Each structure stands twice: as structure tokens, then as C-alpha cells.
């Protein structure tokens, strides 16, 4: 089948127009098949944003800018139309778009910031919605913010220095120069005195070097003695530990408890005695026994005196019809008296 030249030329023209349409649409940021989602954002200044600039998410291109123009209702705002090519990307309602510089040359781009905080009622932007926008602080503004305080402080410092210079010039005369010279001489004398003091200290340190050496030697000997006696010290500590363990494991607590109980009972007993309870208490607090003993002693004394005076009334017997009187010897009488006194 023969194809005419006219048909070939027409086909090439149609293909060229189609490619031109696709290329222009792509440069504008649109999809080849027109299925991208479209969103809008308003800015107070475009900052040099151009059509076909990128829409980024964490540095990754997800769309392109399609149109830039004045807002139809607010002439002081810039309306930007752009597309999102990723169909699976959902934009939460709290997200925003920031106009940034994507490189050091100042190429502008739109950076999408997703709101990923958990919410109970989560909503998403739909195609055709307007997403809130903001403008990144430019490098020039950042430099100005950093340098402006430094500039103010430098100006204040220069003003202070100028004031000091003026003050020095106003008070700089012959008397002031003479005072400064005297001060310099005094400083020189002070430095000389400090030098003498340093020499004296050096001599003192040299004189005391021998004493310091002897002290260090004695300290070393003491340290060596302690090191030599370390085994004995360790043995002593072990013995003390054994004694402590023995006391800990013994029944000393039970003995102390019994002793406390015995002392308590003894205290109660003494309290009863002091109160006159029991035989011992009655004996200590009653004078009847003492009175009876005194009375018995007196009776025995009278009896002994009467026996000495009238022995015949108490002891007598007869042998072969003859009466013989009994009489105590002086030694026996003394023993009886001592016994009665006791």
C-alpha cells in the first residue's frame, strides 16, 4: 500500500503539535494525562518563585508549580497553583506549604510540611483546596538579624572609646604626667621588693630542704613498718571479727533479758518490803520485836543479878544429908553476860 507524501507530512505535523502540547504542559508542571491533584496557596510575596519550580517533601520532588498570579479577590496577595503527582500521598488538614530557597543560588521551591500529630478526627486536604503558606526567612534577613545587634554594640563601644579619649585629653597635663611618673617609680620599687622577697624565699627553701628530706625519710620508714606489720594487723582484725561474730552468735541477749527480769522482780520485792508487806517488811517496819528483845534482855539481866545476889534461891542440893550451895564461877558468869548482850 502506497502512502502519499501529503499524508506523511500531515502525520508529522500532528505528532509535532502533540509533542509541543505535552512539552508545554510538562514545563508548566502538569501531568501528561492530566490526573494530578491541584492545590492553591497564597503568599504575601512570591520571592522570585517561577512556574515549573518544584514542590518538595523532605527534599524529594512530589509536584510542580503551574501558575503564579495575583489573587482575584485580594490584590496584595500572590496566588500559587501547583500539583501533587503522588496519588498515595495524603495531606492532613494541619499541614502547610513554605516558600524556601532550594539551593545556594536562590532557586525557589515549595516545601510541604505534613502534620503528623495523632488526632481523633483526622481530615485531609482535597484537590482544589487552599493550603496555608509561609515564607522562609531569607539569608539576607538572617544576616541582618545577627549583625544588627553587633553593629549597635560596636557603635556604643566606639562612642565610649571616644569619650575616654576626650576625658584623657582634657585631664592630660604636666601634673598628671608627673603623677604617672611617680606611680611608675613606685611600681618599680614594688617589683624590686618582690624580687628580694623571692630571693629570701629561695634561701629559706634551700635551708629547709634537709629537714624536709628527713621528714620524708621518716614517713617512708613508717610506711615500710606498716607494710611489714600488715600481716599482724590483718590477723588482729580477723581476731576482732571472730570475737564480734562469737558475741553476735552467743545467747548474751537472753542472759541480759533474764538479768533484767531478775532486777525487775528484785525491785518489786524491795518495794513490797519498803511498803511493809510480808514477814520481812513487817519485821523491818515494826518495833514490837525490838521492844520484846529489849524487854527479854532486861529480864535476863534482872534474873542474873538476882541469881548472883541470892544463889540459894535458885540452885541447892544435899549430899548425905548435907546441903551444898551452887555458885557460878566469874568466867562462866562473863560468858553468860556476853551471850545475853549478843
Secondary structure, DSSP 8 states (H G I E B T S, - for coil): ----HHHHHHHHHHHHHHHHHHHHHHHTT--SSS--EEEEEEES--TT--TT-EEEETTEEEEEEEEEEE-SS-TTSEEEEEEE--TT---BTT-EEEEEE-STT--EEEEEE---S--SS--B--TT-B--EEE---HHHHHHHHHHHHHHHHHHHHHHHHHHHHHHHHH-SHHHHHHHHHHHHHHHHHHHHHHHHHHHHHHHHHHTHHHHHHHHHHHHHHHHHHHHTHHHHHHHHHHHHHHHHHHHHSSHHHHHHHHHHHHHHHHHHHHHHHTT-HHHHHHHH-SHHHHHHHHHHHHHHHHHHHHHH-GGGT-EEEETTEEEE----HHHHHHHHHHHH-
